[in-house]
Amino acid sequence: MKSENTPFTGGPLDGRVLPVLLGPTGHPPKWYEVPVPDAGGGPATVHAYRRAPSGYTKRLGLQRGWVYEYVPGGRERRTLKWPWTKPRSGT
């Protein structure tokens, strides 16, 4: 499998460049989660990073690559919204 050296900004991995495996489309995953074990034997803390474009070229406006940005709130969970389902009522 191919990997790409991707920089991380913010959080515990700030300033590090790690090799991240690429998917079938040639892009790294949208979210990168880093579990950090607890020293007291408790549950591990998970730090979440979101993929963002690292910049664009001046001449053609092509994307240069990816960077992972720290999200202190963690990964947001989304629900699927199918077009044939009814909206939930507030009551």
GROMACS elastic network, one bead per residue, 0.5 to 0.9 nm:
[ bonds ]
;  ai    aj funct       b0    kb
    1    21     6  0.69443   500
    1    22     6  0.73332   500
    1    23     6  0.85104   500
    2    20     6  0.85519   500
    2    21     6  0.59966   500
    2    22     6  0.57909   500
    2    23     6  0.82513   500
    2    26     6  0.81683   500
    3    19     6  0.57797   500
    3    20     6  0.52126   500
    3    22     6  0.53520   500
    3    23     6  0.89170   500
    3    26     6  0.89690   500
    3    28     6  0.81936   500
    4    18     6  0.80247   500
    4    19     6  0.52204   500
    4    20     6  0.53885   500
    4    21     6  0.64979   500
    4    22     6  0.68868   500
    4    27     6  0.88807   500
    4    28     6  0.77839   500
    5    17     6  0.60070   500
    5    18     6  0.53318   500
    5    20     6  0.62355   500
    5    21     6  0.89435   500
    6    16     6  0.83933   500
    6    17     6  0.53197   500
    6    18     6  0.55288   500
    6    19     6  0.60848   500
    6    20     6  0.64830   500
    6    28     6  0.87449   500
    6    65     6  0.82990   500
    6    66     6  0.65083   500
    6    67     6  0.58413   500
    6    68     6  0.72736   500
    7    13     6  0.89161   500
    7    14     6  0.82719   500
    7    15     6  0.66811   500
    7    16     6  0.58130   500
    7    18     6  0.65289   500
    7    19     6  0.88293   500
    7    66     6  0.77463   500
    7    67     6  0.52557   500
    7    68     6  0.63986   500
    7    69     6  0.88640   500
    8    11     6  0.84820   500
    8    13     6  0.60184   500
    8    14     6  0.54815   500
    8    15     6  0.57922   500
    8    16     6  0.56696   500
    8    17     6  0.62269   500
    8    18     6  0.78664   500
    8    49     6  0.79777   500
    8    67     6  0.59660   500
    8    69     6  0.61084   500
    8    70     6  0.76049   500
    9    12     6  0.88372   500
    9    13     6  0.69116   500
    9    15     6  0.58564   500
    9    16     6  0.78088   500
    9    49     6  0.86143   500
    9    67     6  0.74429   500
    9    68     6  0.62234   500
    9    69     6  0.50347   500
    9    70     6  0.61895   500
   10    13     6  0.66585   500
   10    15     6  0.76416   500
   10    49     6  0.87918   500
   10    68     6  0.87160   500
   10    69     6  0.62709   500
   10    70     6  0.50352   500
   10    71     6  0.82539   500
   11    14     6  0.55752   500
   11    47     6  0.76892   500
   11    48     6  0.88508   500
   11    49     6  0.86212   500
   11    69     6  0.83674   500
   11    70     6  0.55598   500
   11    71     6  0.80133   500
   11    72     6  0.76577   500
   12    47     6  0.80604   500
   12    70     6  0.86512   500
   13    16     6  0.56412   500
   13    17     6  0.84712   500
   13    70     6  0.85547   500
   14    17     6  0.88156   500
   14    69     6  0.88700   500
   14    70     6  0.83747   500
   20    28     6  0.65134   500
   20    29     6  0.84271   500
   20    32     6  0.89580   500
   21    27     6  0.84998   500
   21    28     6  0.62183   500
   21    29     6  0.80599   500
   22    25     6  0.76096   500
   22    26     6  0.53376   500
   22    27     6  0.52005   500
   22    29     6  0.70670   500
   23    26     6  0.53577   500
   23    27     6  0.56055   500
   23    28     6  0.59523   500
   23    29     6  0.69081   500
   24    27     6  0.75296   500
   25    28     6  0.86373   500
   27    30     6  0.84631   500
   27    66     6  0.85248   500
   28    31     6  0.85262   500
   28    32     6  0.88846   500
   28    51     6  0.78751   500
   28    66     6  0.80043   500
   29    32     6  0.67350   500
   29    50     6  0.87487   500
   29    51     6  0.72935   500
   30    49     6  0.84411   500
   30    50     6  0.59495   500
   30    51     6  0.50213   500
   30    52     6  0.81943   500
   30    68     6  0.87432   500
   31    48     6  0.68995   500
   31    49     6  0.56992   500
   31    51     6  0.60990   500
   31    68     6  0.81494   500
   31    75     6  0.76712   500
   32    47     6  0.83990   500
   32    48     6  0.59359   500
   32    49     6  0.51037   500
   32    50     6  0.65428   500
   32    51     6  0.77535   500
   32    68     6  0.76968   500
   33    46     6  0.63383   500
   33    47     6  0.56549   500
   33    49     6  0.62261   500
   33    50     6  0.88532   500
   33    74     6  0.89290   500
   33    75     6  0.84733   500
   34    45     6  0.82304   500
   34    46     6  0.55117   500
   34    47     6  0.51257   500
   34    48     6  0.64565   500
   34    49     6  0.82087   500
   35    44     6  0.59762   500
   35    45     6  0.56340   500
   35    47     6  0.63336   500
   35    48     6  0.87855   500
   36    44     6  0.53654   500
   36    45     6  0.51177   500
   36    46     6  0.60998   500
   36    47     6  0.75982   500
   37    40     6  0.87596   500
   37    41     6  0.75412   500
   37    42     6  0.77046   500
   37    43     6  0.69199   500
   37    45     6  0.63713   500
   37    46     6  0.86407   500
   38    41     6  0.54576   500
   38    42     6  0.53996   500
   38    43     6  0.62151   500
   38    44     6  0.52941   500
   38    45     6  0.69668   500
   39    42     6  0.73843   500
   40    43     6  0.89067   500
   41    44     6  0.83260   500
   46    74     6  0.78124   500
   47    70     6  0.76796   500
   47    71     6  0.76563   500
   47    72     6  0.73675   500
   47    73     6  0.88823   500
   47    74     6  0.66081   500
   47    75     6  0.86416   500
   48    69     6  0.84955   500
   48    70     6  0.61687   500
   48    71     6  0.56887   500
   48    72     6  0.72234   500
   48    73     6  0.81561   500
   48    74     6  0.52533   500
   48    75     6  0.59469   500
   49    68     6  0.54908   500
   49    69     6  0.51784   500
   49    71     6  0.55872   500
   49    72     6  0.85694   500
   49    74     6  0.79747   500
   49    75     6  0.79027   500
   50    67     6  0.83038   500
   50    68     6  0.53194   500
   50    69     6  0.52848   500
   50    70     6  0.64892   500
   50    71     6  0.67452   500
   50    75     6  0.81154   500
   51    66     6  0.65075   500
   51    67     6  0.58472   500
   51    69     6  0.64120   500
   52    55     6  0.89688   500
   52    65     6  0.86898   500
   52    66     6  0.57111   500
   52    67     6  0.54220   500
   52    68     6  0.60091   500
   52    69     6  0.68759   500
   53    56     6  0.79606   500
   53    63     6  0.68428   500
   53    64     6  0.74483   500
   53    65     6  0.59845   500
   53    67     6  0.60786   500
   53    68     6  0.85301   500
   54    63     6  0.74962   500
   54    64     6  0.62996   500
   54    65     6  0.54336   500
   54    67     6  0.52508   500
   54    68     6  0.86463   500
   55    61     6  0.89795   500
   55    62     6  0.84287   500
   55    63     6  0.59139   500
   55    64     6  0.54412   500
   55    65     6  0.68865   500
   55    66     6  0.79422   500
   56    59     6  0.89500   500
   56    60     6  0.83115   500
   56    61     6  0.52857   500
   56    62     6  0.52611   500
   56    64     6  0.53020   500
   56    65     6  0.82172   500
   57    60     6  0.60892   500
   57    62     6  0.52854   500
   57    63     6  0.64544   500
   57    64     6  0.65147   500
   58    61     6  0.56538   500
   58    62     6  0.80288   500
   59    62     6  0.81526   500
   61    64     6  0.89288   500
   63    66     6  0.83521   500
   70    74     6  0.86121   500
   71    74     6  0.55860   500
   71    75     6  0.72760   500
   72    75     6  0.87097   500
   73    76     6  0.79587   500
   81    84     6  0.86291   500
   81    85     6  0.74783   500
   82    85     6  0.56925   500
   82    86     6  0.88006   500
   83    86     6  0.81521   500
   85    88     6  0.89518   500
   86    89     6  0.88889   500
   88    91     6  0.86819   500
